[in-house]
Structure formats: structure tokens, C-alpha cells
Amino acid sequence: MIKSGSPRTVSDSRSRRPPVSISTDKEFILSPPFIWTASRSRNNFEELKLLLNRSQSAVVALQECRLGEGQVSPRGYTLLLPQVGSPGGEAALLIRNGTRVSEIDLKTGLHAAGATISLEKTLTVCSLYLPPNSPVSKLSLAELFEQLPKPFLVLEDFNAHSPAWGDSRRDGRGRMLEEFIAENDFIILNSGEQTFVHSAYHSTSAIDLAVASPSIAAECSWAAHSKSVRQRSLSYIFNVVLKF
């Protein structure tokens, strides 16, 4: 595992450890020119591999990961998974081999994975998953964000509703998040487009967010695009482009 404070270049280590199986409900991709993409579907490991082959993404932020037998980690990537066995589904990062990276040993009870990466610029990327029925407070978020070196991007499935980022309603978690963002001068990159389609009711909402520290927010743009996943359901692709 890549320890905080010990930057190194990740390489293909599959010959030195057992293969890792990954399947996920959604994945967030940061790729040259630093594009974050998210796709929402069940058992989409094959789709993830296709996206990686096409984009050669530098970083992939995974949420609601499931590890098991029968699948290997995508070729050319190293998995950073700090919370193996978390009952609600882990947050993880895939780092493209050859990328200069230092994993951050986050001290938090939240589902989060973070790393500082050096490409054209150095930045911190954090994958964060907040299950809908798990309690979360401004204090727990503050303790997490304080551990992220700036500039940073937090790519998160927040399960929080607010018109501030395009949802039709506001719930308690959404109100708390609004206050947390405002109090810390962070920037929500979302444009107001919907990010989730309920499979049973076909209703839409905006619960997936990209949050940036102020110094990098001006270099980012965000867009959502709908698509069909295996011709069975509607999914969304999200792009955050960093103009370094």
C-alpha cells in the first residue's frame, strides 16, 4: 500500500500479489485532460474496463465497491482501498500505473479514499460515499476535508438533496451540506443537471457531487450526459474537465 508522505510511482504489480476483483454501482473517472466521468449501473466491471481502455484515465474514484472472486483489477491500474470490509460499500481509487501518487491515510469513520497525484500539476483526489441511511455531521465532514492537501477535488455520492445543485427538493442532509460548503468557501462544480434516475419510479435527482477547493475550481468545468447502459436502464455520464 502507498503510505501517506511516501510518494512513489505506481507500477503493474499483478505478478507480486493476487488479482483483485472489482465490481461497482458507479465509477468516477479522472482522465487526461483530467475528466471525471461517472456511470451508474449494477455489475458494470466490464463497462469500466472499456471506459479505461478508451480514455486511459489517470484516476478512477470508485464508490459502493464490491470485492470478490472471478474478476481482476483493470489492466494497468493499482487499487487503493483503505476500508476493506466496510458493510455499506467502500470508496476506492484506481491509479493508472506510471502516475506519481501518495496515498493519504485518512482518519475518518466515513467511506473515503484519498491520494495526492502529480501530473501536469499536483492535486488531491478523494472518493467519498455516504450511504443514505447513515448519520453524517458537519464535524465528521470537516475532519475529513481538513486532511486533504489543497488543491483538492472530492468526488462523492452524497445522497443529499438540495436545489443548490439541481435537485427538486431539500432534505436535512442537503441543508447541512449547503451550510458546510458555504462555511468553508468550497465550490460545488455541478451545473444543476440531474445525476440519478430511480430504477423503479423513473424519477430523477441530483445526489452526486464534485466539490473543489477554491484555487482549482476556476480551472474546472462540469457536464452531465445521459446514456443507455446495456439497453436496460438510463444512466448518467459526468465529466469534470480540468484546464491545466
DRENGU-813409 format. One line per 2 residues: number of its first residue (from 1); their letters; for each residue x negated, y negated, z of N, C-alpha, C, CB. Coordinates in steps of 0.05 Angstrom, whole numbers, plus 32768, in hexadecimal, padded with zeros to 4 digits. Last residue first. Glycine has a CB too. Layout:
<seses>
NUM	A	X/Y/Z/X/Y/Z/X/Y/Z/X/Y/Z ~ ...
</seses>
This chain:
<seses>
244	FK	8071/7E3E/7EAB/8056/7E37/7EB4/8045/7E2D/7E9D/8048/7E50/7EC2 ~ 80AC/7E41/7EB2/809E/7E34/7E9C/8082/7E2B/7EA6/80AE/7E1B/7E91
242	LV	80D1/7E79/7EBD/80BE/7E66/7ECA/80AC/7E5B/7EB4/80AD/7E74/7EE0 ~ 8113/7E8C/7EBA/80FB/7E88/7EAA/80EA/7E73/7EB8/8101/7E7F/7E8D
240	VN	813D/7EBD/7ECC/8131/7EA5/7ED7/8116/7EA2/7EC8/812D/7EA7/7EF6 ~ 8177/7EDD/7EB6/815C/7ED4/7EAF/8154/7EBC/7EBF/815A/7ECF/7E91
238	FI	81A0/7F15/7EBD/819A/7EFA/7EC7/817D/7EF4/7EC0/819E/7EF8/7EE5 ~ 81D6/7F39/7EA3/81B9/7F35/7EA2/81B3/7F19/7EAA/81AE/7F3B/7E85
236	YS	820B/7F61/7EBC/81FF/7F46/7EB6/81E1/7F48/7EB6/8209/7F32/7ECB ~ 823D/7F8E/7EA1/8227/7F87/7EB3/821D/7F6B/7EAC/8211/7F9C/7EB1
234	LS	8276/7FB5/7E9C/8269/7F9C/7E96/8254/7F96/7EAB/827E/7F85/7E96 ~ 8274/7FFB/7E88/827B/7FE5/7E9A/826D/7FCC/7E92/8275/7FEC/7EB7
232	RQ	8269/801E/7E5E/827B/8026/7E73/8285/800E/7E84/826F/803B/7E85 ~ 823F/801B/7E3A/825A/8019/7E30/826F/8021/7E45/825D/802A/7E18
230	RV	820F/8015/7E55/8217/802F/7E4C/8234/8031/7E44/8212/8043/7E63 ~ 8225/7FD8/7E65/8212/7FEB/7E6E/821D/8007/7E67/820D/7FE9/7E8D
228	SK	822A/7F9C/7E41/8236/7FB5/7E48/8220/7FC9/7E50/8246/7FC1/7E2F ~ 8220/7F5A/7E5E/821B/7F6F/7E4B/8229/7F88/7E53/81FC/7F74/7E48
226	SH	8217/7F13/7E67/8225/7F2C/7E6C/821E/7F40/7E57/8243/7F27/7E6C ~ 81E5/7EEB/7E84/81F0/7EF5/7E6B/81FE/7F10/7E71/81DA/7EF9/7E55
224	AA	81CF/7EAF/7EA3/81DB/7ECA/7EA5/81E8/7ED1/7E8A/81F1/7ECA/7EBC ~ 8194/7E8A/7EB3/81AB/7E8F/7EA2/81B5/7EAB/7EA7/81A3/7E8C/7E84
222	WS	8168/7E56/7EC8/8177/7E6E/7ECF/818E/7E71/7EBB/8182/7E6D/7EEC ~ 8124/7E3E/7ECE/813F/7E3C/7EC2/814D/7E57/7EC6/813E/7E34/7EA4
220	CE	80F0/7E1C/7EF0/8101/7E33/7EEC/811A/7E2C/7EDD/8108/7E40/7F07 ~ 80D3/7DF2/7F02/80C7/7E02/7EEC/80D8/7E1A/7EE5/80AB/7E0B/7EF4
218	AA	80EC/7DDE/7F2D/80EE/7DCF/7F15/80E2/7DDD/7EFD/80DF/7DB4/7F18 ~ 80DE/7E03/7F55/80F9/7E03/7F4A/80FB/7DF4/7F30/810C/7DF7/7F5E
216	IS	80AE/7DFE/7F6E/80AF/7E0F/7F56/80CA/7E0E/7F48/80A8/7E2C/7F5D ~ 80B5/7DDE/7F9A/809F/7DD8/7F88/80A0/7DE8/7F6E/8085/7DDD/7F95
214	PS	80E0/7DF3/7FB9/80E3/7DDB/7FA8/80CE/7DD7/7F93/80E4/7DC3/7FB9 ~ 80EA/7E3A/7FB2/80DF/7E23/7FC1/80DF/7E0B/7FAE/80C3/7E2A/7FCC
212	AV	8128/7E58/7F9B/810C/7E50/7F97/8104/7E3A/7FAB/8108/7E46/7F7B ~ 8152/7E8F/7F91/814C/7E77/7FA2/812E/7E71/7F9F/8153/7E7D/7FC0
210	AL	8185/7EAC/7F6F/8168/7EA7/7F6E/8162/7E8D/7F7D/815E/7EA5/7F50 ~ 81B8/7EDB/7F81/81AC/7EC0/7F80/818E/7EC1/7F7B/81B2/7EB1/7F9A
208	DI	81F7/7EF7/7F7A/81DA/7EFC/7F76/81CC/7EE1/7F71/81D5/7F10/7F5E ~ 822B/7EEB/7F7A/8220/7EF3/7F94/8202/7EF9/7F92/822E/7F0C/7F9F
206	AS	8262/7ED7/7F5E/8245/7ECF/7F5C/8238/7ED5/7F77/8242/7EB1/7F54 ~ 8293/7EFF/7F3D/828A/7EEE/7F53/826C/7EE8/7F4E/828E/7EFC/7F6E
204	TS	82CF/7F1A/7F1F/82B4/7F11/7F1E/82AD/7F00/7F36/82AE/7F02/7F04 ~ 82F6/7F56/7F19/82F3/7F3A/7F21/82D6/7F33/7F22/8300/7F36/7F3D
202	HY	8302/7F8B/7F0F/82F9/7F7A/7EF9/82F8/7F5D/7EFF/830A/7F7F/7EE0 ~ 830F/7FAF/7F36/8322/7F99/7F31/831A/7F87/7F1A/8325/7F88/7F4A
200	AS	82E5/7FD4/7F33/8301/7FDD/7F36/8315/7FC7/7F2E/8306/7FE5/7F53 ~ 82B5/7FB9/7F2D/82BB/7FCF/7F1A/82D9/7FD7/7F1C/82AA/7FE6/7F1F
198	HV	82AB/7F75/7F2C/82B5/7F8B/7F3C/82BF/7FA1/7F2A/82CB/7F81/7F50 ~ 8272/7F58/7F14/828C/7F60/7F0C/8295/7F78/7F1D/828E/7F67/7EEE
196	FT	8246/7F21/7F20/8250/7F3C/7F28/826C/7F40/7F1E/824E/7F3F/7F46 ~ 8238/7EEE/7F14/8223/7F02/7F14/822C/7F1E/7F1A/820E/7EFA/7F28
194	QE	824B/7EB2/7EF0/8252/7EC9/7F00/823C/7EDE/7EFE/826D/7ED5/7EF8 ~ 8229/7E72/7EF3/8234/7E89/7EE4/8238/7EA0/7EF7/8223/7E91/7ECD
192	GS	820D/7E4C/7F0D/8229/7E4D/7F12/8237/7E64/7F04/8236/7E33/7F0B ~ 81D6/7E50/7F08/81E4/7E3B/7EF8/8202/7E39/7EFE/81DF/7E3F/7EDB
190	NL	81A5/7E5A/7F3C/81BD/7E63/7F2D/81CB/7E4B/7F20/81D1/7E71/7F3F ~ 817D/7E48/7F5D/8179/7E45/7F40/8192/7E4C/7F30/8163/7E57/7F37
188	II	817D/7E22/7F96/818A/7E39/7F89/8189/7E35/7F6B/81A8/7E3C/7F92 ~ 8147/7E0D/7FBD/8156/7E08/7FA4/8163/7E22/7F9A/8144/7DFC/7F8E
186	FD	813F/7DF3/7FFF/813A/7E07/7FEB/814D/7E01/7FD3/813F/7E23/7FF6 ~ 8143/7DD2/802C/813D/7DC6/8012/8135/7DDA/7FFD/8127/7DB1/8016
184	NE	8156/7DE5/805B/813A/7DEB/8055/8131/7DE0/803A/8136/7E09/8056 ~ 818B/7DD8/805E/817A/7DD0/8074/815D/7DD4/806E/8182/7DE1/808D
182	AI	81A0/7DEF/802F/819F/7DD2/8031/818B/7DCA/8047/81BA/7DC7/8037 ~ 819C/7E27/803B/818E/7E1C/8024/818B/7DFD/8026/819E/7E22/800A
180	FE	81BD/7E29/8069/81A1/7E31/806A/8191/7E25/8053/819E/7E50/806A ~ 81EF/7E1A/8055/81E2/7E0A/8069/81C4/7E10/806B/81EF/7E0F/8085
178	EL	81F8/7E44/8030/81F8/7E28/8027/81E8/7E16/803B/8215/7E1D/8023 ~ 81FA/7E6F/8054/81E4/7E6D/8040/81E1/7E50/8035/81E8/7E81/802A
176	MR	8229/7E65/806F/8210/7E66/807E/81F8/7E62/806B/820D/7E80/808D ~ 824D/7E69/8045/824B/7E50/8053/8230/7E4F/8063/8262/7E4B/8067
174	GR	8246/7EA0/8038/8240/7E8B/8025/823C/7E70/8032/8257/7E89/8010 ~ 8258/7EB8/8067/823C/7EBB/805F/8234/7EA6/804B/8237/7ED7/8054
172	GD	828F/7EA9/8065/827E/7EA0/807B/8260/7EA2/8074/8283/7EB1/8094 ~ 829F/7E95/8021/82A2/7EA5/8039/828E/7E9C/804E/829F/7EC4/8033
170	RR	82C2/7E76/7FEE/82AC/7E73/8001/82B2/7E85/8019/82A9/7E55/8009 ~ 82CF/7E83/7FA8/82D7/7E80/7FC4/82BE/7E7D/7FD5/82E8/7E98/7FCD
168	SD	82BA/7E88/7F76/82D4/7E7B/7F78/82DD/7E77/7F94/82E9/7E8C/7F69 ~ 8275/7E77/7F6C/828A/7E89/7F74/82A4/7E7A/7F77/8282/7E98/7F8E
166	GW	824B/7E54/7F5F/825C/7E5E/7F4A/8272/7E70/7F52/824D/7E6A/7F36 ~ 822D/7E41/7F89/821F/7E4F/7F74/8232/7E5E/7F61/820C/7E64/7F80
164	AP	8253/7E26/7FA6/823A/7E18/7FA1/8229/7E27/7F8C/822A/7E17/7FBB ~ 827E/7E46/7FB1/827F/7E36/7F99/8265/7E28/7F92/8295/7E21/7F9B
162	SH	8268/7E85/7FCC/826A/7E68/7FCF/826D/7E5A/7FB4/8252/7E5D/7FDE ~ 825A/7EC1/7FED/826C/7EB3/7FDA/826C/7E95/7FE0/8288/7EBF/7FDB
160	AN	8229/7EF3/7FEE/8234/7EDB/7FFA/8243/7ECB/7FE5/821D/7ECA/8007 ~ 8205/7F1C/7FE1/8221/7F23/7FE9/822D/7F0C/7FF8/8222/7F3D/7FFA
158	FD	81D1/7F16/7FD0/81D8/7F0B/7FEA/81F4/7F13/7FF4/81D7/7EED/7FE9 ~ 819E/7F2E/7FB4/81BA/7F36/7FB3/81C5/7F2E/7FCF/81BF/7F55/7FAD
156	EL	816A/7F04/7F9D/8179/7F10/7FB2/8196/7F18/7FA9/817B/7EFE/7FC9 ~ 812B/7EED/7F9B/813F/7EF8/7F89/8151/7F0B/7F9A/8132/7F08/7F71
154	VL	8107/7EB5/7FA7/8115/7ECB/7FB5/812C/7ED4/7FA3/811F/7EC1/7FD2 ~ 80C9/7E9B/7F98/80E3/7EA2/7F8D/80EE/7EB9/7F9E/80E1/7EAA/7F6F
152	FP	809C/7E68/7FB0/80A7/7E83/7FB0/80C2/7E83/7FA1/80AC/7E8C/7FCD ~ 805A/7E4A/7FB6/8076/7E4A/7FAE/8081/7E66/7FAD/8079/7E3D/7F92
150	KP	8059/7E60/7FFB/8065/7E50/7FE5/8050/7E4C/7FCF/806E/7E34/7FEF ~ 8060/7E9E/801C/804F/7E88/8013/805C/7E7A/7FFB/8033/7E93/800B
148	LQ	8090/7EB1/8049/808A/7EB1/802C/8079/7E9A/8025/80A5/7EB0/801C ~ 80A0/7EAD/807D/8089/7EBF/8078/8081/7EC0/805A/8091/7EDB/8080
146	EF	80CD/7E8E/807E/80B4/7E83/8088/809C/7E94/8083/80B7/7E7E/80A6 ~ 80F4/7EB2/806C/80EA/7E9E/8059/80D0/7E91/8063/80FF/7E88/8054
144	LE	80FD/7ECF/809D/80F3/7EDC/8085/80E6/7EC7/8072/810A/7EEA/8076 ~ 810F/7EA9/80C1/80F8/7EB9/80C8/80EC/7EC7/80B0/80FF/7ECD/80DD
142	AL	813D/7E98/80A5/8127/7E85/80A9/810D/7E95/80B0/812E/7E72/80C0 ~ 815D/7EC6/80A8/8154/7EBD/808E/813C/7EAA/8091/816B/7EAE/8080
140	SL	8166/7EC8/80DF/8158/7EDE/80D2/814E/7ED7/80B7/816B/7EF6/80D0 ~ 8180/7E96/80E6/8167/7E9B/80F4/8158/7EB2/80E6/816B/7EA2/8111
138	KS	81AF/7E9C/80CA/819C/7E88/80C0/8180/7E8D/80CD/81A5/7E6C/80C6 ~ 81BE/7EE3/80C7/81C0/7EC8/80D3/81AC/7EB6/80C6/81BB/7ECA/80F1
136	VP	81E8/7F1A/80B9/81D0/7F0B/80B3/81D4/7EEF/80BD/81CB/7F0B/8094 ~ 8204/7F5C/80BE/8201/7F41/80C8/81E7/7F34/80C0/8204/7F40/80E7
134	SN	821E/7F80/8087/8209/7F7E/809B/8206/7F61/80A4/81EE/7F88/8090 ~ 8240/7F86/805D/824B/7F89/8078/8236/7F87/808E/825A/7FA3/807A
132	PP	8222/7F81/802D/8239/7F6F/8032/8243/7F70/804F/824F/7F77/8020 ~ 81DA/7F7E/8034/81F3/7F8D/8031/820B/7F7D/803A/81F1/7FA7/8041
130	LY	81AD/7F59/8014/81BD/7F57/802C/81D7/7F66/8028/81C3/7F39/8033 ~ 816C/7F5C/7FFB/8187/7F68/7FF9/8195/7F65/8014/8186/7F85/7FF0
128	LS	8139/7F3E/7FD7/8148/7F3E/7FF0/8164/7F49/7FEA/814B/7F21/7FFB ~ 80F7/7F36/7FC2/8110/7F43/7FBC/811F/7F46/7FD6/810C/7F5E/7FAE
126	CV	80CC/7F00/7FB4/80D9/7F10/7FC9/80F3/7F1C/7FBF/80DE/7EFF/7FE3 ~ 808F/7EE8/7F9F/80A8/7EF3/7F96/80B3/7F05/7FAD/80A6/7F03/7F7C
124	TL	8064/7EB1/7F9C/806F/7EC7/7FAC/808A/7ECE/7FA1/8070/7EBF/7FCA ~ 8030/7EA0/7F6E/8049/7E9C/7F7A/8051/7EB4/7F8A/805F/7E95/7F65
122	TK	7FFF/7E82/7F47/8004/7E94/7F5D/801F/7E8C/7F6A/7FED/7E92/7F72 ~ 8000/7E81/7EFF/7FFF/7E74/7F19/8004/7E89/7F2E/8015/7E5E/7F1A
120	EL	7FF8/7EA9/7EDA/7FEF/7E8F/7ED3/7FED/7E7D/7EEC/8001/7E82/7EBE ~ 7FF4/7ED1/7F13/7FF5/7ED3/7EF6/7FEA/7EB8/7EEB/8013/7ED8/7EEB
118	SI	7FF5/7EF1/7F4D/7FE5/7EDD/7F3F/7FE7/7EE3/7F21/7FC8/7EDD/7F49 ~ 8025/7EF8/7F82/8019/7F01/7F69/800A/7EEA/7F5B/802F/7F0D/7F56
116	TA	8038/7F0F/7FC0/802D/7EF8/7FB2/801E/7F02/7F99/801A/7EE8/7FC4 ~ 8075/7F2F/7FD2/8059/7F31/7FC9/8052/7F16/7FBC/8055/7F48/7FB5
114	GA	80A8/7F52/7FF8/809B/7F3A/7FEE/807E/7F3F/7FE6/809C/7F24/8002 ~ 80E8/7F6A/8007/80CD/7F71/7FFE/80C1/7F58/7FF1/80CD/7F89/7FEA
112	AH	811D/7F79/8034/810D/7F65/8025/80F2/7F71/801E/810A/7F4B/8034 ~ 8151/7F7D/805B/8146/7F8C/8045/8137/7F7A/8032/815D/7F9C/8035
110	LG	813F/7F64/809D/814E/7F63/8084/8141/7F75/806F/814F/7F46/8079 ~ 8120/7F61/80C8/8133/7F77/80C8/8144/7F78/80AF/8145/7F75/80E0
108	TK	80DA/7F53/80BE/80F6/7F4C/80BD/8107/7F65/80BE/80FC/7F3D/80A2 ~ 80A0/7F42/80AB/80AB/7F4A/80C5/80C8/7F41/80C5/809B/7F3E/80DC
106	LD	807F/7F57/8071/8095/7F47/807C/809F/7F53/8096/80AC/7F45/8068 ~ 8047/7F55/8057/8052/7F67/806C/8067/7F57/807B/803B/7F71/807F
104	IE	8041/7F4C/8014/8045/7F3E/802D/8053/7F51/8040/8057/7F24/8028 ~ 800E/7F60/7FE6/8028/7F65/7FF3/8029/7F56/800D/802C/7F83/7FF7
102	SV	7FF1/7F40/7FB3/7FED/7F45/7FCF/8008/7F48/7FDC/7FDD/7F2E/7FDD ~ 7FD6/7F49/7F71/7FEC/7F48/7F84/7FE3/7F4C/7FA0/8001/7F5C/7F7C
100	RT	7FCB/7F45/7F2D/7FBF/7F3E/7F47/7FD5/7F39/7F5B/7FAC/7F25/7F45 ~ 7FDC/7F79/7F02/7FE4/7F5F/7F0E/7FD7/7F5C/7F29/8003/7F5E/7F11
98	GN	7FD2/7FAB/7EF2/7FC1/7F97/7EE7/7FC7/7F7B/7EF2/7FC3/7F96/7ECA ~ 8014/7FC3/7EF0/7FF8/7FC9/7EF4/7FE7/7FB4/7EE5/7FF1/7FE5/7EEB
96	RI	804A/7F9D/7F08/803C/7FA8/7EF1/801F/7FAC/7EF7/8040/7F95/7ED8 ~ 806E/7FB0/7F40/805A/7F9E/7F36/804C/7FAB/7F1E/8046/7F96/7F4C
94	LL	80AD/7FB1/7F5C/809B/7FBF/7F49/8088/7FAA/7F3E/80AB/7FCE/7F33 ~ 80C7/7FAC/7F9D/80BB/7F9F/7F86/80AB/7FB3/7F76/80A9/7F88/7F8F
92	AA	8105/7FB3/7FC2/80EA/7FBC/7FBA/80E1/7FAA/7FA3/80EA/7FD9/7FB1 ~ 8134/7FC2/7FF5/812A/7FAF/7FE1/810D/7FB6/7FDB/812C/7F91/7FEC
90	EG	815E/7FFC/8000/8146/7FEC/8003/8144/7FD6/7FEE/812E/7FFD/8003 ~ 8198/800D/8021/818C/8009/8007/8175/7FF5/8009/81A0/8001/7FF3
88	GP	81A9/8013/8055/81BA/8004/8043/81AF/8001/8027/81BE/7FE9/804E ~ 8182/8030/8072/819C/803D/806C/81AC/802E/8057/81AC/803F/8084
86	SG	813F/8038/805E/8153/8025/8068/816F/802F/8060/814E/8009/805F ~ 8116/8057/8049/812A/8064/805B/813E/8051/8066/811C/8071/8071
84	VQ	80E3/8028/8047/80EC/8042/803F/80FF/804D/8053/80D4/8055/803B ~ 80D3/7FF0/8040/80E7/7FF9/8053/80F3/8014/804B/80FE/7FE4/8056
82	PL	80B0/7FDE/8019/80A7/7FDD/8035/80BA/7FEA/8049/80A4/7FC1/803D ~ 8098/7FEE/7FDF/80B1/7FF4/7FED/80AB/7FF4/800B/80BE/800E/7FE3
80	LL	807F/7FE3/7FA3/807C/7FD9/7FBE/8096/7FDB/7FCC/8072/7FBB/7FBD ~ 8064/800A/7F6F/807C/8004/7F80/8073/7FF9/7F9B/808D/801E/7F83
78	TY	8047/7FF8/7F31/8043/8001/7F4D/805A/7FF8/7F5E/8028/7FF6/7F58 ~ 804A/800C/7EEC/8052/7FFB/7F03/804C/8009/7F1D/8070/7FF6/7F01
76	GR	8042/802E/7EC1/8034/8015/7EC1/803B/8002/7ED8/803A/8007/7EA8 ~ 8080/804D/7EBD/8065/804D/7EB4/8059/8031/7EB5/8062/8059/7E98
74	PS	80AA/804D/7EF6/80A5/8045/7EDA/8088/8043/7ED4/80B3/802A/7ED5 ~ 80A7/8088/7F1E/80A5/806B/7F1C/809F/8063/7EFF/8090/8060/7F2F
72	VQ	80D1/80BF/7F0B/80B7/80B4/7F12/80B9/8096/7F10/80A0/80BF/7EFF ~ 8101/80ED/7F25/80FA/80D6/7F14/80E0/80CB/7F1D/8111/80C0/7F15
70	GE	8107/8117/7F49/8110/811A/7F2D/810A/8103/7F1B/812D/811F/7F2D ~ 811E/8101/7F8A/810E/8112/7F78/8119/8110/7F5C/8110/812F/7F82
68	GL	8122/80BD/7FA1/8128/80D9/7FA2/8117/80E9/7F8F/8145/80DE/7F9C ~ 813B/807F/7FB8/8124/808F/7FB2/812B/80AD/7FB4/810C/8088/7FC3
66	RC	815E/8048/7FA5/8161/8063/7FAF/8149/8073/7FA6/817C/8070/7FA6 ~ 8169/8002/7FB4/8159/8018/7FA8/8161/8033/7FB5/813B/8013/7FAB
64	EQ	8181/7FD0/7FB8/8191/7FE8/7FBC/8183/8000/7FAF/81AD/7FE5/7FB0 ~ 8156/7FB0/7F89/8167/7FAF/7FA1/817A/7FC6/7FA0/8177/7F94/7FA2
62	LA	8117/7F9A/7F6F/812C/7FAE/7F71/813C/7FAB/7F8B/8120/7FCA/7F6F ~ 80F6/7F71/7F45/8101/7F72/7F60/8119/7F84/7F60/8109/7F55/7F69
60	VV	80BC/7F77/7F21/80D8/7F7F/7F22/80E1/7F80/7F3E/80DC/7F9B/7F14 ~ 808B/7F53/7EFD/8096/7F5B/7F17/80B4/7F62/7F13/8093/7F44/7F2B
58	AS	807F/7F51/7EC7/8069/7F50/7EDA/8073/7F5A/7EF5/805F/7F33/7EDD ~ 8099/7F78/7E91/809D/7F66/7EA7/8086/7F67/7EBB/80B7/7F6D/7EB5
56	QS	809D/7F89/7E5B/8083/7F89/7E68/8084/7F76/7E80/806D/7F81/7E55 ~ 80CD/7F8C/7E3E/80C5/7F72/7E48/80A8/7F71/7E53/80D8/7F69/7E5C
54	RN	80D3/7FC2/7E2D/80D8/7FAC/7E1A/80CC/7F92/7E23/80F6/7FA8/7E16 ~ 80C7/7FE0/7E59/80B9/7FE5/7E40/80BB/7FCE/7E2D/80C2/7FFF/7E33
52	LL	80EE/7FCC/7E7C/80D2/7FC8/7E82/80C1/7FCC/7E68/80C8/7FDB/7E98 ~ 811D/7FDE/7E64/8119/7FC1/7E68/80FB/7FBB/7E6C/8129/7FB7/7E7F
50	LK	8115/8015/7E68/8118/8009/7E4E/8112/7FEB/7E4F/8133/800E/7E42 ~ 8116/801C/7EA0/80FE/8022/7E91/80FE/8015/7E75/80FB/8040/7E8E
48	LE	814B/800C/7EAA/8135/7FFD/7EB5/811B/8002/7EA6/8131/8003/7ED3 ~ 8166/8036/7E92/8169/801B/7E87/8153/8009/7E91/8185/800F/7E90
46	EF	8158/805F/7EB4/814F/8061/7E98/8151/8045/7E8B/8161/8075/7E89 ~ 8170/804E/7EE4/8153/8051/7EE2/814A/8051/7EC6/814A/806A/7EF1
44	NN	81A4/8045/7EF5/819B/8038/7EDD/817D/8039/7EDA/81A4/801C/7EDB ~ 81CE/8052/7F1A/81BD/8066/7F0E/81B1/805C/7EF4/81CD/8080/7F09
42	RS	81FD/801E/7F0C/81F5/8035/7F1C/81E2/8046/7F0C/820E/8045/7F26 ~ 81ED/7FDA/7F00/81F9/7FF3/7EF8/81EF/8009/7F0A/81F4/7FF9/7EDA
40	RS	81D8/7F9D/7EED/81E8/7FA9/7F02/81F5/7FC2/7EF7/81FD/7F95/7F0D ~ 819C/7F7C/7EE5/81B0/7F8C/7ED8/81BE/7F9C/7EEE/81A4/7F9F/7EC3
38	AT	8177/7F40/7EDF/8185/7F53/7EF0/819A/7F62/7EE0/8192/7F44/7F08 ~ 8138/7F21/7ED6/8150/7F2D/7ECA/815D/7F40/7EDD/8149/7F3B/7EAF
36	WI	810D/7EEC/7ED2/811B/7EFE/7EE4/8134/7F07/7ED7/8120/7EF0/7F00 ~ 80D4/7EE0/7EAF/80F1/7EE1/7EAD/80FB/7EF5/7EC1/80FA/7EE9/7E90
34	FP	809E/7ECD/7E9F/80A9/7ECE/7EBA/80C7/7ECC/7EB9/809D/7EB8/7ECB ~ 809D/7ED0/7E64/8091/7EBB/7E75/809F/7EB8/7E90/8093/7EA1/7E66
32	PS	808B/7F09/7E8C/8081/7EF3/7E7B/8096/7EEB/7E67/8067/7EFB/7E6D ~ 80BD/7F16/7EBF/80AB/7F1E/7EA9/80A1/7F06/7E9A/80BA/7F31/7E97
30	LI	80E0/7F33/7EF0/80D1/7F1B/7EEB/80BC/7F22/7ED7/80C4/7F10/7F06 ~ 811F/7F4F/7EFB/8106/7F51/7EEC/80F9/7F36/7EE8/810A/7F5F/7ED2
28	FE	8144/7F76/7F25/813D/7F5B/7F1E/8122/7F5A/7F12/813F/7F48/7F37 ~ 8179/7FA6/7F23/815D/7F9F/7F24/8158/7F83/7F1A/814C/7FB3/7F13
26	KD	81A8/7FD0/7F43/81A1/7FB8/7F34/8184/7FB3/7F36/81B1/7FA0/7F3E ~ 81AA/8002/7F59/81C3/7FF6/7F50/81BE/7FDD/7F3F/81D5/7FEF/7F67
24	TS	8178/8033/7F48/8180/801A/7F55/819A/8010/7F49/816B/8005/7F53 ~ 8145/8062/7F53/815D/805B/7F45/8169/8044/7F55/8172/8073/7F43
22	IS	8106/8080/7F50/8115/8067/7F55/812F/8068/7F46/8104/804F/7F4E ~ 80D3/80A8/7F6B/80EC/80A7/7F5C/80FB/808E/7F64/80FD/80C0/7F62
20	VP	808E/80AC/7F62/80A4/80A0/7F71/80BD/809F/7F60/809C/8084/7F7B ~ 805D/80E1/7F63/806E/80CE/7F54/8085/80C5/7F66/8079/80DB/7F3B
18	PR	8028/80E2/7F95/803F/80EE/7F87/8050/80D9/7F79/8051/80FD/7F9C ~ 7FE8/80C6/7F81/7FFE/80CA/7F94/8015/80D6/7F86/8005/80AF/7FA2
16	RS	7FC2/80C2/7F59/7FB8/80C4/7F75/7FCF/80C7/7F89/7FA8/80AB/7F7B ~ 7FD9/80BB/7F29/7FC8/80D3/7F2C/7FBF/80D7/7F49/7FB0/80D1/7F1A
14	RS	7FF2/808A/7F2D/8002/80A2/7F2E/7FF2/80BB/7F31/8013/80A4/7F15 ~ 7FDD/8057/7F2E/7FD3/806A/7F42/7FE3/8084/7F43/7FD4/805D/7F5D
12	DS	7FC9/8025/7F07/7FDA/803D/7F05/7FCF/8052/7F17/7FDB/8047/7EE8 ~ 7FBF/7FEC/7F32/7FB8/7FFD/7F1C/7FCA/8015/7F1C/7F9B/8005/7F1C
10	VT	7FBD/7FA9/7F49/7FC9/7FC3/7F49/7FC2/7FD2/7F30/7FE8/7FC1/7F4C ~ 7F8A/7F87/7F66/7F97/7F8B/7F4D/7FA3/7FA7/7F4D/7F84/7F87/7F35
8	RP	7F94/7F65/7FA5/7F86/7F78/7F94/7F96/7F7A/7F79/7F84/7F94/7FA1 ~ 7F8F/7F44/7FE4/7F97/7F44/7FC8/7F87/7F58/7FB8/7F95/7F29/7FBB
6	SG	7F9F/7F48/801F/7F8B/7F58/8010/7F93/7F59/7FF3/7F88/7F74/801C ~ 7FC9/7F2F/8037/7FAF/7F24/803B/7F99/7F33/802D/7FA9/7F23/8058
4	SK	7FEF/7F6A/8040/7FEE/7F4C/803F/7FD2/7F43/8046/8002/7F41/8054 ~ 7FDC/7FA4/801A/7FE1/7F96/8033/7FDF/7F78/802F/7FCD/7F9E/8048
2	IM	7FF7/7FD3/7FF2/7FE8/7FBA/7FF1/7FEF/7FA9/8009/7FEF/7FAB/7FD7 ~ 7FEF/8018/8000/8000/8000/8000/7FEE/7FE7/8000/8013/8000/8019
</seses>
